[in-house]
Amino acid sequence: MRSRRLLALGLAVGSLLGIGLYARRGTSQERIDLYFADGSLVSLHGDSPQAAVLLAHAREALRAAGA
Amino acid sequence: MTEPLDELIEISSQIDAAVLFDSAGKVIASTLPEDRAARLASSARALFEEAGRAGEGDPTQVEAATVAGSLFVVSDGKNLIAASTSPEPTAGLVFYDLKSTLRAAAKPEPKPKAKPKPKPRAPAKKNAKP
């Protein structure tokens, strides 16, 4: 009986950990790439404060597009 | 919907929706209904302007990758085009198609050829009988 409880608890903790890691993976995929006329590229990671404003506009645009 | 965007949707399987607009945000052509096209153009324009402040100088093209999908914005200095795709698209191909569409939209439409004027008929010869 006790081992079953431990197993259930282990599964629950593992699931929560998995969800957390998956959510974190999703956030880390977000980024902004800026391409300039001289061929240079600036990539802003999704976690940066500069990207946060740009990503808010992008999400609104994607909502309008029905994505 | 205008011809360049028709072609864009036809050739690019990655693009879900697109809108062509001027630097003031006025929609020129779109694959979306009017109200959604205006919202997409407004947000894409705000993103592009903000991107100019975030980077060093004005960008010519921007990709915003989110979990829900990606938004691409390309400018030719006069007009802009914005397109949405599903997550993780092939960015190079999408940018190429968008730039081609912008170029096609910037070309003036060919003038229809003027019809040649009909030649005036020669006056009928009268048979002068003696």
N, CA and C atoms of all chains as a GROMACS GRO file, in nm:
protein
  591
    1MET      N    1   0.083  -0.121   0.000
    1MET     CA    2   0.000   0.000   0.000
    1MET      C    3   0.086   0.125   0.000
    2ARG      N    4   0.189   0.121   0.085
    2ARG     CA    5   0.276   0.237   0.099
    2ARG      C    6   0.358   0.260  -0.029
    3SER      N    7   0.400   0.148  -0.089
    3SER     CA    8   0.480   0.160  -0.212
    3SER      C    9   0.396   0.219  -0.326
    4ARG      N   10   0.265   0.186  -0.329
    4ARG     CA   11   0.175   0.241  -0.432
    4ARG      C   12   0.164   0.392  -0.416
    5ARG      N   13   0.152   0.434  -0.291
    5ARG     CA   14   0.142   0.578  -0.265
    5ARG      C   15   0.269   0.650  -0.309
    6LEU      N   16   0.380   0.585  -0.278
    6LEU     CA   17   0.509   0.644  -0.318
    6LEU      C   18   0.520   0.653  -0.470
    7LEU      N   19   0.472   0.546  -0.537
    7LEU     CA   20   0.475   0.543  -0.684
    7LEU      C   21   0.388   0.656  -0.742
    8ALA      N   22   0.266   0.670  -0.684
    8ALA     CA   23   0.175   0.776  -0.731
    8ALA      C   24   0.235   0.913  -0.709
    9LEU      N   25   0.298   0.930  -0.593
    9LEU     CA   26   0.360   1.059  -0.561
    9LEU      C   27   0.475   1.088  -0.658
   10GLY      N   28   0.552   0.983  -0.685
   10GLY     CA   29   0.664   0.997  -0.780
   10GLY      C   30   0.615   1.036  -0.918
   11LEU      N   31   0.504   0.971  -0.962
   11LEU     CA   32   0.447   1.004  -1.094
   11LEU      C   33   0.399   1.148  -1.100
   12ALA      N   34   0.333   1.190  -0.989
   12ALA     CA   35   0.280   1.328  -0.985
   12ALA      C   36   0.395   1.430  -0.991
   13VAL      N   37   0.499   1.405  -0.912
   13VAL     CA   38   0.613   1.498  -0.911
   13VAL      C   39   0.681   1.501  -1.049
   14GLY      N   40   0.695   1.382  -1.108
   14GLY     CA   41   0.758   1.372  -1.240
   14GLY      C   42   0.678   1.446  -1.346
   15SER      N   43   0.545   1.433  -1.340
   15SER     CA   44   0.459   1.502  -1.437
   15SER      C   45   0.474   1.652  -1.426
   16LEU      N   46   0.471   1.701  -1.300
   16LEU     CA   47   0.483   1.846  -1.278
   16LEU      C   48   0.617   1.897  -1.331
   17LEU      N   49   0.721   1.819  -1.305
   17LEU     CA   50   0.855   1.857  -1.352
   17LEU      C   51   0.859   1.862  -1.506
   18GLY      N   52   0.794   1.761  -1.566
   18GLY     CA   53   0.790   1.755  -1.713
   18GLY      C   54   0.716   1.874  -1.772
   19ILE      N   55   0.601   1.909  -1.710
   19ILE     CA   56   0.522   2.024  -1.758
   19ILE      C   57   0.605   2.152  -1.749
   20GLY      N   58   0.673   2.165  -1.635
   20GLY     CA   59   0.755   2.284  -1.613
   20GLY      C   60   0.866   2.295  -1.716
   21LEU      N   61   0.932   2.185  -1.744
   21LEU     CA   62   1.042   2.184  -1.842
   21LEU      C   63   0.989   2.213  -1.982
   22TYR      N   64   0.870   2.155  -2.014
   22TYR     CA   65   0.812   2.177  -2.147
   22TYR      C   66   0.776   2.325  -2.166
   23ALA      N   67   0.716   2.383  -2.061
   23ALA     CA   68   0.678   2.525  -2.068
   23ALA      C   69   0.802   2.612  -2.086
   24ARG      N   70   0.908   2.577  -2.015
   24ARG     CA   71   1.031   2.654  -2.023
   24ARG      C   72   1.093   2.643  -2.163
   25ARG      N   73   1.081   2.522  -2.220
   25ARG     CA   74   1.133   2.499  -2.355
   25ARG      C   75   1.058   2.589  -2.454
   26GLY      N   76   0.925   2.600  -2.436
   26GLY     CA   77   0.843   2.684  -2.524
   26GLY      C   78   0.885   2.828  -2.518
   27THR      N   79   0.913   2.880  -2.399
   27THR     CA   80   0.952   3.020  -2.383
   27THR      C   81   1.086   3.046  -2.449
   28SER      N   82   1.178   2.949  -2.434
   28SER     CA   83   1.312   2.971  -2.486
   28SER      C   84   1.314   2.972  -2.638
   29GLN      N   85   1.208   2.915  -2.703
   29GLN     CA   86   1.202   2.915  -2.849
   29GLN      C   87   1.172   3.055  -2.902
   30GLU      N   88   1.115   3.139  -2.819
   30GLU     CA   89   1.072   3.270  -2.868
   30GLU      C   90   1.193   3.361  -2.887
   31ARG      N   91   1.193   3.432  -3.000
   31ARG     CA   92   1.303   3.523  -3.029
   31ARG      C   93   1.261   3.622  -3.136
   32ILE      N   94   1.338   3.729  -3.147
   32ILE     CA   95   1.317   3.829  -3.252
   32ILE      C   96   1.446   3.839  -3.331
   33ASP      N   97   1.438   3.824  -3.462
   33ASP     CA   98   1.555   3.841  -3.548
   33ASP      C   99   1.537   3.969  -3.631
   34LEU      N  100   1.634   4.058  -3.619
   34LEU     CA  101   1.629   4.184  -3.694
   34LEU      C  102   1.736   4.179  -3.802
   35TYR      N  103   1.697   4.196  -3.927
   35TYR     CA  104   1.791   4.193  -4.039
   35TYR      C  105   1.808   4.336  -4.091
   36PHE      N  106   1.933   4.376  -4.112
   36PHE     CA  107   1.962   4.513  -4.157
   36PHE      C  108   2.011   4.514  -4.301
   37ALA      N  109   2.005   4.634  -4.361
   37ALA     CA  110   2.039   4.648  -4.504
   37ALA      C  111   2.182   4.605  -4.534
   38ASP      N  112   2.274   4.622  -4.438
   38ASP     CA  113   2.414   4.585  -4.463
   38ASP      C  114   2.439   4.434  -4.446
   39GLY      N  115   2.333   4.358  -4.423
   39GLY     CA  116   2.347   4.213  -4.412
   39GLY      C  117   2.365   4.163  -4.270
   40SER      N  118   2.374   4.255  -4.173
   40SER     CA  119   2.392   4.213  -4.034
   40SER      C  120   2.260   4.167  -3.972
   41LEU      N  121   2.271   4.086  -3.871
   41LEU     CA  122   2.154   4.029  -3.803
   41LEU      C  123   2.171   4.046  -3.653
   42VAL      N  124   2.065   4.094  -3.588
   42VAL     CA  125   2.063   4.103  -3.442
   42VAL      C  126   1.951   4.012  -3.394
   43SER      N  127   1.984   3.916  -3.309
   43SER     CA  128   1.885   3.823  -3.257
   43SER      C  129   1.859   3.852  -3.109
   44LEU      N  130   1.734   3.882  -3.076
   44LEU     CA  131   1.698   3.911  -2.937
   44LEU      C  132   1.630   3.788  -2.877
   45HIS      N  133   1.684   3.738  -2.770
   45HIS     CA  134   1.626   3.622  -2.704
   45HIS      C  135   1.492   3.659  -2.641
   46GLY      N  136   1.399   3.562  -2.642
   46GLY     CA  137   1.264   3.587  -2.591
   46GLY      C  138   1.258   3.636  -2.448
   47ASP      N  139   1.358   3.605  -2.369
   47ASP     CA  140   1.358   3.645  -2.227
   47ASP      C  141   1.405   3.789  -2.207
   48SER      N  142   1.467   3.850  -2.308
   48SER     CA  143   1.523   3.984  -2.291
   48SER      C  144   1.411   4.088  -2.286
   49PRO      N  145   1.431   4.197  -2.210
   49PRO     CA  146   1.328   4.300  -2.201
   49PRO      C  147   1.300   4.369  -2.335
   50GLN      N  148   1.403   4.380  -2.420
   50GLN     CA  149   1.383   4.443  -2.552
   50GLN      C  150   1.287   4.359  -2.637
   51ALA      N  151   1.305   4.227  -2.629
   51ALA     CA  152   1.221   4.138  -2.710
   51ALA      C  153   1.078   4.132  -2.658
   52ALA      N  154   1.059   4.153  -2.529
   52ALA     CA  155   0.926   4.140  -2.469
   52ALA      C  156   0.824   4.233  -2.536
   53VAL      N  157   0.863   4.358  -2.561
   53VAL     CA  158   0.772   4.455  -2.624
   53VAL      C  159   0.741   4.411  -2.768
   54LEU      N  160   0.846   4.369  -2.838
   54LEU     CA  161   0.829   4.328  -2.978
   54LEU      C  162   0.742   4.203  -2.988
   55LEU      N  163   0.764   4.110  -2.894
   55LEU     CA  164   0.686   3.985  -2.896
   55LEU      C  165   0.538   4.011  -2.866
   56ALA      N  166   0.511   4.113  -2.784
   56ALA     CA  167   0.371   4.147  -2.754
   56ALA      C  168   0.299   4.192  -2.882
   57HIS      N  169   0.367   4.275  -2.963
   57HIS     CA  170   0.310   4.318  -3.092
   57HIS      C  171   0.293   4.197  -3.185
   58ALA      N  172   0.393   4.109  -3.186
   58ALA     CA  173   0.389   3.992  -3.275
   58ALA      C  174   0.272   3.901  -3.237
   59ARG      N  175   0.251   3.880  -3.106
   59ARG     CA  176   0.141   3.792  -3.062
   59ARG      C  177   0.006   3.852  -3.104
   60GLU      N  178  -0.007   3.984  -3.090
   60GLU     CA  179  -0.130   4.052  -3.129
   60GLU      C  180  -0.154   4.036  -3.280
   61ALA      N  181  -0.046   4.050  -3.358
   61ALA     CA  182  -0.057   4.035  -3.504
   61ALA      C  183  -0.095   3.891  -3.540
   62LEU      N  184  -0.036   3.794  -3.470
   62LEU     CA  185  -0.066   3.654  -3.499
   62LEU      C  186  -0.210   3.619  -3.460
   63ARG      N  187  -0.259   3.682  -3.353
   63ARG     CA  188  -0.400   3.661  -3.314
   63ARG      C  189  -0.492   3.712  -3.425
   64ALA      N  190  -0.458   3.831  -3.479
   64ALA     CA  191  -0.539   3.889  -3.588
   64ALA      C  192  -0.535   3.798  -3.711
   65ALA      N  193  -0.419   3.735  -3.733
   65ALA     CA  194  -0.403   3.647  -3.850
   65ALA      C  195  -0.471   3.512  -3.829
   66GLY      N  196  -0.509   3.486  -3.704
   66GLY     CA  197  -0.578   3.360  -3.675
   66GLY      C  198  -0.485   3.244  -3.646
   67ALA      N  199  -0.362   3.273  -3.608
   67ALA     CA  200  -0.264   3.166  -3.579
   67ALA      C  201  -0.290   3.106  -3.442
   68MET      N  202  -0.864   4.066  -5.247
   68MET     CA  203  -0.726   4.019  -5.258
   68MET      C  204  -0.672   4.055  -5.397
   69THR      N  205  -0.544   4.102  -5.401
   69THR     CA  206  -0.486   4.138  -5.529
   69THR      C  207  -0.398   4.025  -5.581
   70GLU      N  208  -0.356   4.040  -5.702
   70GLU     CA  209  -0.282   3.934  -5.770
   70GLU      C  210  -0.153   3.892  -5.699
   71PRO      N  211  -0.067   3.986  -5.655
   71PRO     CA  212   0.058   3.942  -5.590
   71PRO      C  213   0.035   3.855  -5.467
   72LEU      N  214  -0.066   3.886  -5.387
   72LEU     CA  215  -0.092   3.805  -5.268
   72LEU      C  216  -0.154   3.671  -5.305
   73ASP      N  217  -0.231   3.669  -5.413
   73ASP     CA  218  -0.285   3.542  -5.465
   73ASP      C  219  -0.170   3.448  -5.497
   74GLU      N  220  -0.073   3.504  -5.568
   74GLU     CA  221   0.044   3.424  -5.608
   74GLU      C  222   0.124   3.379  -5.486
   75LEU      N  223   0.139   3.471  -5.389
   75LEU     CA  224   0.217   3.442  -5.269
   75LEU      C  225   0.160   3.321  -5.195
   76ILE      N  226   0.029   3.323  -5.174
   76ILE     CA  227  -0.037   3.213  -5.102
   76ILE      C  228  -0.027   3.083  -5.183
   77GLU      N  229  -0.030   3.099  -5.316
   77GLU     CA  230  -0.023   2.983  -5.404
   77GLU      C  231   0.115   2.916  -5.400
   78ILE      N  232   0.222   3.001  -5.404
   78ILE     CA  233   0.356   2.943  -5.414
   78ILE      C  234   0.416   2.907  -5.279
   79SER      N  235   0.375   2.976  -5.172
   79SER     CA  236   0.436   2.950  -5.042
   79SER      C  237   0.340   2.872  -4.952
   80SER      N  238   0.371   2.745  -4.932
   80SER     CA  239   0.283   2.661  -4.850
   80SER      C  240   0.298   2.694  -4.701
   81GLN      N  241   0.406   2.768  -4.668
   81GLN     CA  242   0.430   2.797  -4.525
   81GLN      C  243   0.351   2.917  -4.475
   82ILE      N  244   0.312   3.006  -4.567
   82ILE     CA  245   0.244   3.129  -4.526
   82ILE      C  246   0.094   3.105  -4.512
   83ASP      N  247   0.043   3.141  -4.393
   83ASP     CA  248  -0.100   3.122  -4.366
   83ASP      C  249  -0.181   3.245  -4.406
   84ALA      N  250  -0.128   3.364  -4.374
   84ALA     CA  251  -0.200   3.488  -4.404
   84ALA      C  252  -0.099   3.597  -4.432
   85ALA      N  253  -0.138   3.695  -4.514
   85ALA     CA  254  -0.045   3.803  -4.547
   85ALA      C  255  -0.123   3.932  -4.570
   86VAL      N  256  -0.056   4.041  -4.539
   86VAL     CA  257  -0.117   4.172  -4.564
   86VAL      C  258  -0.010   4.268  -4.616
   87LEU      N  259  -0.047   4.343  -4.719
   87LEU     CA  260   0.042   4.443  -4.778
   87LEU      C  261  -0.011   4.580  -4.737
   88PHE      N  262   0.074   4.664  -4.682
   88PHE     CA  263   0.028   4.795  -4.635
   88PHE      C  264   0.136   4.900  -4.655
   89ASP      N  265   0.093   5.028  -4.651
   89ASP     CA  266   0.192   5.134  -4.670
   89ASP      C  267   0.251   5.177  -4.535
   90SER      N  268   0.347   5.270  -4.541
   90SER     CA  269   0.419   5.306  -4.418
   90SER      C  270   0.329   5.376  -4.315
   91ALA      N  271   0.212   5.423  -4.359
   91ALA     CA  272   0.117   5.484  -4.265
   91ALA      C  273   0.025   5.378  -4.202
   92GLY      N  274   0.035   5.255  -4.249
   92GLY     CA  275  -0.047   5.147  -4.194
   92GLY      C  276  -0.173   5.119  -4.273
   93LYS      N  277  -0.189   5.188  -4.387
   93LYS     CA  278  -0.310   5.169  -4.468
   93LYS      C  279  -0.297   5.039  -4.549
   94VAL      N  280  -0.400   4.953  -4.535
   94VAL     CA  281  -0.396   4.823  -4.602
   94VAL      C  282  -0.416   4.841  -4.753
   95ILE      N  283  -0.324   4.781  -4.831
   95ILE     CA  284  -0.332   4.787  -4.977
   95ILE      C  285  -0.395   4.658  -5.030
   96ALA      N  286  -0.354   4.546  -4.972
   96ALA     CA  287  -0.409   4.417  -5.012
   96ALA      C  288  -0.393   4.319  -4.897
   97SER      N  289  -0.480   4.220  -4.892
   97SER     CA  290  -0.474   4.125  -4.782
   97SER      C  291  -0.540   3.994  -4.818
   98THR      N  292  -0.500   3.889  -4.748
   98THR     CA  293  -0.567   3.760  -4.765
   98THR      C  294  -0.672   3.742  -4.655
   99LEU      N  295  -0.688   3.842  -4.570
   99LEU     CA  296  -0.779   3.835  -4.455
   99LEU      C  297  -0.897   3.930  -4.473
  100PRO      N  298  -1.005   3.910  -4.396
  100PRO     CA  299  -1.114   4.008  -4.396
  100PRO      C  300  -1.062   4.145  -4.349
  101GLU      N  301  -1.132   4.250  -4.388
  101GLU     CA  302  -1.085   4.389  -4.369
  101GLU      C  303  -1.044   4.423  -4.226
  102ASP      N  304  -1.128   4.386  -4.127
  102ASP     CA  305  -1.098   4.426  -3.988
  102ASP      C  306  -0.974   4.355  -3.934
  103ARG      N  307  -0.962   4.226  -3.968
  103ARG     CA  308  -0.845   4.150  -3.920
  103ARG      C  309  -0.719   4.196  -3.992
  104ALA      N  310  -0.732   4.230  -4.118
  104ALA     CA  311  -0.618   4.281  -4.196
  104ALA      C  312  -0.567   4.412  -4.135
  105ALA      N  313  -0.661   4.499  -4.095
  105ALA     CA  314  -0.623   4.627  -4.036
  105ALA      C  315  -0.551   4.606  -3.902
  106ARG      N  316  -0.600   4.509  -3.822
  106ARG     CA  317  -0.535   4.478  -3.693
  106ARG      C  318  -0.396   4.421  -3.714
  107LEU      N  319  -0.384   4.331  -3.811
  107LEU     CA  320  -0.254   4.270  -3.840
  107LEU      C  321  -0.155   4.377  -3.889
  108ALA      N  322  -0.202   4.464  -3.977
  108ALA     CA  323  -0.115   4.570  -4.031
  108ALA      C  324  -0.071   4.665  -3.919
  109SER      N  325  -0.164   4.700  -3.832
  109SER     CA  326  -0.133   4.792  -3.722
  109SER      C  327  -0.028   4.733  -3.627
  110SER      N  328  -0.046   4.606  -3.590
  110SER     CA  329   0.048   4.542  -3.498
  110SER      C  330   0.184   4.520  -3.564
  111ALA      N  331   0.182   4.481  -3.691
  111ALA     CA  332   0.308   4.456  -3.763
  111ALA      C  333   0.385   4.588  -3.779
  112ARG      N  334   0.314   4.696  -3.803
  112ARG     CA  335   0.378   4.827  -3.818
  112ARG      C  336   0.439   4.871  -3.685
  113ALA      N  337   0.364   4.848  -3.577
  113ALA     CA  338   0.415   4.883  -3.443
  113ALA      C  339   0.540   4.800  -3.410
  114LEU      N  340   0.536   4.672  -3.446
  114LEU     CA  341   0.652   4.584  -3.425
  114LEU      C  342   0.773   4.635  -3.502
  115PHE      N  343   0.751   4.673  -3.627
  115PHE     CA  344   0.862   4.718  -3.712
  115PHE      C  345   0.923   4.849  -3.660
  116GLU      N  346   0.836   4.940  -3.617
  116GLU     CA  347   0.885   5.068  -3.563
  116GLU      C  348   0.963   5.047  -3.434
  117GLU      N  349   0.908   4.961  -3.350
  117GLU     CA  350   0.975   4.931  -3.221
  117GLU      C  351   1.109   4.861  -3.245
  118ALA      N  352   1.113   4.777  -3.349
  118ALA     CA  353   1.237   4.706  -3.384
  118ALA      C  354   1.346   4.806  -3.422
  119GLY      N  355   1.307   4.915  -3.486
  119GLY     CA  356   1.403   5.019  -3.524
  119GLY      C  357   1.465   5.084  -3.401
  120ARG      N  358   1.384   5.094  -3.296
  120ARG     CA  359   1.436   5.155  -3.172
  120ARG      C  360   1.522   5.054  -3.093
  121ALA      N  361   1.488   4.926  -3.106
  121ALA     CA  362   1.560   4.822  -3.029
  121ALA      C  363   1.698   4.794  -3.088
  122GLY      N  364   1.709   4.797  -3.221
  122GLY     CA  365   1.836   4.766  -3.286
  122GLY      C  366   1.915   4.892  -3.315
  123GLU      N  367   2.024   4.873  -3.390
  123GLU     CA  368   2.105   4.988  -3.430
  123GLU      C  369   2.066   5.025  -3.572
  124GLY      N  370   1.975   5.121  -3.585
  124GLY     CA  371   1.927   5.160  -3.717
  124GLY      C  372   1.798   5.089  -3.752
  125ASP      N  373   1.750   5.121  -3.872
  125ASP     CA  374   1.622   5.063  -3.915
  125ASP      C  375   1.645   4.928  -3.983
  126PRO      N  376   1.576   4.825  -3.936
  126PRO     CA  377   1.589   4.695  -4.003
  126PRO      C  378   1.513   4.695  -4.135
  127THR      N  379   1.548   4.604  -4.223
  127THR     CA  380   1.474   4.590  -4.350
  127THR      C  381   1.376   4.474  -4.341
  128GLN      N  382   1.405   4.380  -4.252
  128GLN     CA  383   1.313   4.268  -4.233
  128GLN      C  384   1.324   4.214  -4.090
  129VAL      N  385   1.212   4.162  -4.041
  129VAL     CA  386   1.205   4.115  -3.902
  129VAL      C  387   1.132   3.981  -3.898
  130GLU      N  388   1.183   3.890  -3.817
  130GLU     CA  389   1.109   3.766  -3.788
  130GLU      C  390   1.086   3.760  -3.638
  131ALA      N  391   0.961   3.745  -3.598
  131ALA     CA  392   0.928   3.726  -3.457
  131ALA      C  393   0.879   3.583  -3.441
  132ALA      N  394   0.957   3.500  -3.373
  132ALA     CA  395   0.921   3.360  -3.355
  132ALA      C  396   0.856   3.343  -3.219
  133THR      N  397   0.732   3.295  -3.217
  133THR     CA  398   0.662   3.268  -3.092
  133THR      C  399   0.620   3.120  -3.090
  134VAL      N  400   0.565   3.079  -2.979
  134VAL     CA  401   0.522   2.940  -2.966
  134VAL      C  402   0.404   2.913  -3.061
  135ALA      N  403   0.318   3.015  -3.080
  135ALA     CA  404   0.199   2.998  -3.164
  135ALA      C  405   0.231   3.001  -3.314
  136GLY      N  406   0.342   3.061  -3.349
  136GLY     CA  407   0.378   3.076  -3.490
  136GLY      C  408   0.478   3.188  -3.509
  137SER      N  409   0.512   3.215  -3.634
  137SER     CA  410   0.608   3.323  -3.660
  137SER      C  411   0.541   3.434  -3.740
  138LEU      N  412   0.587   3.556  -3.714
  138LEU     CA  413   0.540   3.672  -3.790
  138LEU      C  414   0.660   3.730  -3.863
  139PHE      N  415   0.643   3.752  -3.992
  139PHE     CA  416   0.750   3.810  -4.075
  139PHE      C  417   0.704   3.947  -4.124
  140VAL      N  418   0.794   4.044  -4.117
  140VAL     CA  419   0.764   4.177  -4.172
  140VAL      C  420   0.882   4.220  -4.258
  141VAL      N  421   0.853   4.261  -4.381
  141VAL     CA  422   0.957   4.306  -4.474
  141VAL      C  423   0.917   4.443  -4.528
  142SER      N  424   1.016   4.532  -4.540
  142SER     CA  425   0.989   4.667  -4.592
  142SER      C  426   1.077   4.694  -4.713
  143ASP      N  427   1.023   4.767  -4.812
  143ASP     CA  428   1.105   4.811  -4.925
  143ASP      C  429   1.130   4.962  -4.916
  144GLY      N  430   1.100   5.019  -4.800
  144GLY     CA  431   1.119   5.162  -4.780
  144GLY      C  432   0.991   5.241  -4.802
  145LYS      N  433   0.902   5.188  -4.885
  145LYS     CA  434   0.776   5.256  -4.915
  145LYS      C  435   0.658   5.177  -4.857
  146ASN      N  436   0.653   5.050  -4.895
  146ASN     CA  437   0.547   4.962  -4.847
  146ASN      C  438   0.605   4.851  -4.760
  147LEU      N  439   0.516   4.788  -4.683
  147LEU     CA  440   0.557   4.675  -4.599
  147LEU      C  441   0.465   4.557  -4.626
  148ILE      N  442   0.518   4.438  -4.601
  148ILE     CA  443   0.434   4.319  -4.611
  148ILE      C  444   0.456   4.237  -4.484
  149ALA      N  445   0.348   4.189  -4.426
  149ALA     CA  446   0.355   4.106  -4.305
  149ALA      C  447   0.289   3.972  -4.335
  150ALA      N  448   0.347   3.865  -4.283
  150ALA     CA  449   0.289   3.733  -4.306
  150ALA      C  450   0.302   3.648  -4.182
  151SER      N  451   0.203   3.563  -4.159
  151SER     CA  452   0.208   3.471  -4.045
  151SER      C  453   0.232   3.329  -4.097
  152THR      N  454   0.306   3.253  -4.019
  152THR     CA  455   0.332   3.112  -4.053
  152THR      C  456   0.311   3.027  -3.928
  153SER      N  457   0.313   2.898  -3.946
  153SER     CA  458   0.312   2.807  -3.831
  153SER      C  459   0.451   2.809  -3.767
  154PRO      N  460   0.468   2.750  -3.646
  154PRO     CA  461   0.599   2.756  -3.580
  154PRO      C  462   0.711   2.690  -3.661
  155GLU      N  463   0.830   2.743  -3.643
  155GLU     CA  464   0.953   2.693  -3.706
  155GLU      C  465   0.946   2.680  -3.858
  156PRO      N  466   0.919   2.788  -3.928
  156PRO     CA  467   0.919   2.783  -4.074
  156PRO      C  468   1.062   2.795  -4.128
  157THR      N  469   1.078   2.778  -4.260
  157THR     CA  470   1.208   2.800  -4.324
  157THR      C  471   1.216   2.950  -4.355
  158ALA      N  472   1.281   3.024  -4.264
  158ALA     CA  473   1.278   3.170  -4.270
  158ALA      C  474   1.329   3.225  -4.403
  159GLY      N  475   1.437   3.168  -4.455
  159GLY     CA  476   1.496   3.218  -4.579
  159GLY      C  477   1.397   3.214  -4.695
  160LEU      N  478   1.321   3.106  -4.705
  160LEU     CA  479   1.224   3.092  -4.814
  160LEU      C  480   1.110   3.190  -4.798
  161VAL      N  481   1.064   3.208  -4.674
  161VAL     CA  482   0.953   3.301  -4.648
  161VAL      C  483   0.996   3.442  -4.684
  162PHE      N  484   1.116   3.483  -4.640
  162PHE     CA  485   1.166   3.617  -4.672
  162PHE      C  486   1.178   3.636  -4.823
  163TYR      N  487   1.227   3.534  -4.892
  163TYR     CA  488   1.244   3.543  -5.038
  163TYR      C  489   1.108   3.567  -5.106
  164ASP      N  490   1.007   3.489  -5.064
  164ASP     CA  491   0.874   3.502  -5.124
  164ASP      C  492   0.813   3.639  -5.093
  165LEU      N  493   0.834   3.688  -4.970
  165LEU     CA  494   0.778   3.818  -4.933
  165LEU      C  495   0.844   3.931  -5.012
  166LYS      N  496   0.976   3.922  -5.028
  166LYS     CA  497   1.047   4.027  -5.104
  166LYS      C  498   1.004   4.026  -5.251
  167SER      N  499   0.985   3.907  -5.307
  167SER     CA  500   0.938   3.896  -5.446
  167SER      C  501   0.800   3.960  -5.460
  168THR      N  502   0.714   3.936  -5.361
  168THR     CA  503   0.579   3.992  -5.366
  168THR      C  504   0.583   4.144  -5.356
  169LEU      N  505   0.670   4.196  -5.269
  169LEU     CA  506   0.682   4.342  -5.256
  169LEU      C  507   0.728   4.403  -5.388
  170ARG      N  508   0.825   4.337  -5.452
  170ARG     CA  509   0.876   4.387  -5.582
  170ARG      C  510   0.765   4.386  -5.686
  171ALA      N  511   0.688   4.277  -5.688
  171ALA     CA  512   0.580   4.265  -5.787
  171ALA      C  513   0.474   4.372  -5.763
  172ALA      N  514   0.447   4.401  -5.637
  172ALA     CA  515   0.344   4.500  -5.604
  172ALA      C  516   0.391   4.641  -5.638
  173ALA      N  517   0.523   4.662  -5.634
  173ALA     CA  518   0.576   4.797  -5.661
  173ALA      C  519   0.578   4.828  -5.810
  174LYS      N  520   0.577   4.723  -5.893
  174LYS     CA  521   0.581   4.746  -6.039
  174LYS      C  522   0.451   4.808  -6.086
  175PRO      N  523   0.459   4.912  -6.169
  175PRO     CA  524   0.335   4.968  -6.222
  175PRO      C  525   0.271   4.869  -6.320
  176GLU      N  526   0.138   4.865  -6.315
  176GLU     CA  527   0.068   4.773  -6.405
  176GLU      C  528   0.090   4.815  -6.550
  177PRO      N  529   0.113   4.718  -6.639
  177PRO     CA  530   0.135   4.756  -6.780
  177PRO      C  531   0.011   4.820  -6.841
  178LYS      N  532   0.038   4.927  -6.917
  178LYS     CA  533  -0.076   4.996  -6.980
  178LYS      C  534  -0.132   4.909  -7.092
  179PRO      N  535  -0.264   4.905  -7.104
  179PRO     CA  536  -0.321   4.826  -7.215
  179PRO      C  537  -0.284   4.891  -7.348
  180LYS      N  538  -0.256   4.804  -7.445
  180LYS     CA  539  -0.217   4.856  -7.577
  180LYS      C  540  -0.334   4.930  -7.641
  181ALA      N  541  -0.300   5.045  -7.698
  181ALA     CA  542  -0.404   5.123  -7.765
  181ALA      C  543  -0.445   5.051  -7.894
  182LYS      N  544  -0.577   5.046  -7.914
  182LYS     CA  545  -0.625   4.980  -8.036
  182LYS      C  546  -0.592   5.067  -8.157
  183PRO      N  547  -0.546   5.004  -8.264
  183PRO     CA  548  -0.519   5.085  -8.384
  183PRO      C  549  -0.648   5.144  -8.440
  184LYS      N  550  -0.637   5.268  -8.479
  184LYS     CA  551  -0.757   5.332  -8.534
  184LYS      C  552  -0.791   5.271  -8.670
  185PRO      N  553  -0.919   5.250  -8.694
  185PRO     CA  554  -0.954   5.193  -8.826
  185PRO      C  555  -0.923   5.294  -8.937
  186LYS      N  556  -0.872   5.240  -9.045
  186LYS     CA  557  -0.838   5.327  -9.158
  186LYS      C  558  -0.966   5.379  -9.223
  187PRO      N  559  -0.961   5.503  -9.262
  187PRO     CA  560  -1.082   5.554  -9.329
  187PRO      C  561  -1.102   5.483  -9.463
  188ARG      N  562  -1.226   5.451  -9.486
  188ARG     CA  563  -1.255   5.378  -9.610
  188ARG      C  564  -1.238   5.470  -9.732
  189ALA      N  565  -1.191   5.407  -9.831
  189ALA     CA  566  -1.177   5.485  -9.956
  189ALA      C  567  -1.314   5.508 -10.014
  190PRO      N  568  -1.338   5.624 -10.065
  190PRO     CA  569  -1.474   5.651 -10.122
  190PRO      C  570  -1.501   5.555 -10.239
  191ALA      N  571  -1.625   5.506 -10.242
  191ALA     CA  572  -1.662   5.410 -10.348
  191ALA      C  573  -1.650   5.476 -10.485
  192LYS      N  574  -1.597   5.397 -10.575
  192LYS     CA  575  -1.580   5.451 -10.711
  192LYS      C  576  -1.716   5.451 -10.781
  193LYS      N  577  -1.741   5.560 -10.840
  193LYS     CA  578  -1.868   5.569 -10.917
  193LYS      C  579  -1.841   5.524 -11.060
  194ASN      N  580  -1.927   5.438 -11.101
  194ASN     CA  581  -1.912   5.395 -11.241
  194ASN      C  582  -1.979   5.498 -11.332
  195ALA      N  583  -1.895   5.571 -11.394
  195ALA     CA  584  -1.950   5.674 -11.484
  195ALA      C  585  -1.988   5.606 -11.616
  196LYS      N  586  -2.117   5.608 -11.640
  196LYS     CA  587  -2.163   5.548 -11.766
  196LYS      C  588  -2.173   5.656 -11.874
  197PRO      N  589  -2.133   5.624 -11.988
  197PRO     CA  590  -2.141   5.723 -12.094
  197PRO      C  591  -2.288   5.752 -12.135
   0.00000   0.00000   0.00000
